Amino acid sequence: MPAGSQMSNSSSFNEFLLLAFANTRELQLLHFSLFLGIYLAALLGNGLIITAVTCDHRLHTPMYFFLLNLSVLDLGTISTTVPKSMANSLSNTRAISYSGCDAQVFLFVFLFSAEYCLLTVMAYDRYIAICKPLHYGTLMGPRACVKMAAAVWASGFLNALMHTANTFSIPLCQGNVVDQFFCEIPQILKLSCSDSNLREAGLLVVGACLVFGCFIFIVLSYVQIFTVVLRMPSEQGRHKAFSMCLPHLAVVSLFVSTDLFAYLKPPSLSSPALDLVVAVLYSVVPPTLNPLIYSMRNKELKDALRKVISWTFFSRGNIAIALHK
């Protein structure tokens, strides 16, 4: 019996089946262990940055305020996809409930969109700091930063709301098997009854224009930044400016390159194995590496992280001594 006669629309079933990483128990446990290690590394790295920025008053500046938001978004992004995949491997199942899939799509698009908008705002912050330093206090005051952060989160929310509502309003009659380790919109649309959907095409065009606009803004910002930096007479000033910009530029490059490859690769290259690898690259790798990238060449942040780590171990040591007594 064809899939279309089994399921006339999306309300005909109450769960989706995700792509399994492996079929044997040993490989399932290996997948669980690898994802657990990656997830704990992401939690530790982003958690330390959030704690350091919150607790160290020297980091209460616009640049670190936006970095704190980035770490929160990274934690949310990786927590939306990885724990469910780990739980499925551990319990030897592929199922995710219909409402769980709906929530996963919404949260992933929300956090992912907000992160891209935030990276654009962070490029603007660096542009003002380097190209218009005399106006930095005015243009990047506390109220302005809060408004920008609110706009970032609101943009992600609205984008996710539109895409999620549209995706789950389309009748699905090609089964309920999602060829990905999490609920991803392109994979769900493959289950639709029609080959094309005008509403989704319209939303994709709007989203593409937004992405392209942000990308052009980031590129133009850095063209002007590097123009100013290369004209600086002081080598120390150039080094400080590059130290401020290079981590952000590396994060943007990682984010954009994995996204472009995921969504713009030729259909001839598409295969379940490659799609799986690409999905891991753009959904799991950036949230894990971002804390490392930002802390590598940032002396202020490294000092704050050392204080947090030493304070944590010192407090635990005192508690252990007190309990022992």
N, C-alpha and C positions, 0 to 999 in steps of 0.2 A: 504494500500500500504506500503511495507517495506521501511525503511529509506534509504536503499541503492539505490532504484529506484527514490527516491525523490531528492537525492543530490549525484551526481556522484563524485564530488571532491570539494576541499575547495573553488574554485572560484564560486560555485553555489549560495553562499549567501554572504551578506555583513555585517553581524553582528552575534555575539554570544549571547546566553542567559545565564547569570550567575545565580548561586544558590541564591534564596531569603532566607533571615533569617526568615521572617515571612510573613503570608498572610493577617493578619488583620492590619488595619491602626494603631491601638494603639501600637501593637508590632513593627511595622515598625518605628514608631516615637521613641519608646524605644531604638531600635537598633541604630537609628541615634544619639540619645542623648548619649548613652554609647560610641559609636565610636568617637563622637565629643569630649567627655571628655578625652578619651585615647589619641586622636590625639593632642589635645591642651597640655596635659601633656608632650607628647613626644616633641612637638615643643618647649615648655618652657624649659624643662630640657636640651635638646641638644643645643638649642639656647643660653642658659646661659653659657654652657661649651665652646661653640665656641667663644662667646664674651669674657669670662674670659681669655681664653688662648691667644686670639688675643691681648687683651688690657693690660694684666699684664706681664711685661718684665721678672718677676721671673719665669714665666711658659714657657718661650721660651727655652725649653729643648727637647731632642728627645722624652722622654716619653709623654709629653703633646702635642707635635707636632703630634704624632701618635694618641693620644686621640682625638685631633681636627678632624683628618681624620675619626676616628670612628664615631664621632657625625654627621659629614656630611653624611656618608654612612647610618647611622641610620635614619636620616631625610629623605633621598632619598628613603630608603626601605619602610618606613611606608607611605610616600606620594604617592608611586606608587600604593598602593592597597586600603588604607582606604578611601580617599576622593571619589573615584568612587563608592565604596559600600555605602557610606553615601548619595551621590547624588541619587543613584538608590532607596534607601529606602524613601528618601524625595519625590521623584517624582513618586513613585509607579511603577517602571519599573525594568526590569532585563537586558536590552539590553546594549551591549557594541559593538562598531563598530569593523569591522575586523582589520582595521589599529590600532585602540585603543588597541585591544587585543594583536596584534603583538608588539606594543610599550610597553605594560605592561609586557609581557613575557621577552622582551629584558632587560628592566630596572631592573626588579626584579632579574633576573639571574645575570646581571652585578653587581649590588650593593651587592647582597648576596654573590657571589663568591669573590668579592673584600674584603668584610668584613672578610671572613674566612682567606684569605691570610694575611690581616692586623693583625688579632689576632696572626697569626704565627710570623709575624715580631715583634710584641710587645713582644712575648715570648722570641725572640732572644735578644731584647733590654734589658729585665730584666736579661737574662742569662749573657750578657756582663757586665752589671752594677754590678752584685753581684759576679760572678765567675772570671771576668777579669777586675776589676776596674781600674787598671793601664793603660789598653789599651782602656778604654772607649772613651776618647776624640779622639783617632785616628780612631777607628772602627765605632764610631757613630757620626762622624762630620756632619756638616750641609749638605755638598754635598752628603755624603753617605745616610743620611736620606731622602733627596729629591729623590735620585735614587731608594731607596727601596719603597717609596710611589708611585713613577711613575710606578715601576714594579707591585705593587699591583693593581693599577687602570688599567694598560694595560692587566694584566692577567684576571681580571674580564671582561673587554671589549671583549677580544678575545673569552673567554669561552661563553659569552652571544651571541656573533655573530654566533658562530658555532651552538649552540643549537637552537637559534631562526630561523636561516636559514633552518636548518634541519627539525624542527618541522612544519614550515609553507610551506614546499615543499612536505609534505606527503599528498596524496589525503584523504579527509575526506568524509565519506559517511554514518556515523552513526548519522546524525543530527548535530545540532549546539548548543546543550544544554550542558554547562560546569557545572559539579556538584561541584562547588567551588565558593566562593565569589569573586575570582579574577581569571584571566587567568593563570592557572598553567599547566606546560608542561605535567605531567602525566595524567591529566584530558583531555587535548586536544588530546593526543595520543590514548585515549580510543575511540575517534571518527574516528580514521583512518580506512581505508578499510581492512587493513591486521592485523592479530593478532600480528605479530612481525615485527620489522624493523631493518635490520642489521646495517644501518648507525647510528641510534639512540643507538642501543646496543653498538656499537663501541665507540661512544661519552660518553656513560654512564660508560664504562669501564675505559676510559681515565680520566673522571671526578672522578670516585671512587678512582683510583690510586693517583690522586692529593690530594683528601681529606684525604685519608689514610696516604699519605706521610706527609702532614701538621700536622695531628693528632699525628703521631709518633714523629715528630720533637718537637712538643709542650710538649709531655709527657717526652721525653728524656731531654729536657731543664729543666723541673721542677724537674726531678730526681736529676740532677746535682746541681740545685739551692738549693733544700732542704738539700742535702748532705753538701753543703758549709755552709748554714745557721745554721744547727744544730751543726756544729763544732765551731761556733763563741763563743768566751769566754764571750763577752759582751752581757748582756741581752738586753740593749738598742739597740745594733746593730741588734740582732735577731728580735726585735720588729719592727724596721724600715724596715728591709728586708721583713718581713711578711706583713707589711702595704703596701709595694710597690707591692707585688705579689698577695695577696689574692683577691683584686678586679678584676684583670685581670683573675685569675683562676676561679672566680665565673662567670664572663661573658662568658668565654670559656665553662664552664660546662653547663650553661643555653643554649648557642647556639648549642652545640654539642648534648646534651640530647634531645632537642626538634626536631632537625633535624633527629637524629637516629630513634626516635619514629615515625616521620612522614613518613620516606621512607623505614624503615626496619621492620615495624610492620607486623605480619602475615596477609595474605589475609583474614583469617577467622575473624579477628577483624575489617576488613574494613566495614564501613557503612557511608552513607552520613552525619549523625549527628557527628560521631566520626571524620571523615575526616575534617569536618568543624571546630570542636574544636581544632584539632591538627594544622590546618592551622593558626588559630588565635594565638595559642601558639608560633609557630616558626616565624611568620611573623609580629606579632603586639606586643607581650609581650617583647621580647628582646630590640627593639629600645626604648621602654618606660621605662624599668627598668635599662638599662645600665647607664644613667646619675646618677641615685640614687645610684647604686652599687659603682660607681667610686668616688662619693663625700662623701660617708658615713664615711670612715676612712682616708680620705686624708685632712690633716690640711691645706696645701698650697692651694689646690683647694677650700676648704670651705671658706678660708679667701678671695680668689679672687672673689668667687661668692657673698660673703657678700658685697664686694666693688662695684661690678656691680649692685647689687640690690639697695644698698643705694644710689649710684650715679644716678640710674634711677629715684628713688622716689624723690631725692633731686632736680634733674634737672626739673622734672615735677612740683614740688612744687614751684620752682623759676619762672617757666613759668606761672603757675597759678597766682602767686602774681603779676607778671609783667602785665598780662592781666587784672587783677582786678583793678590795679592802672590806 
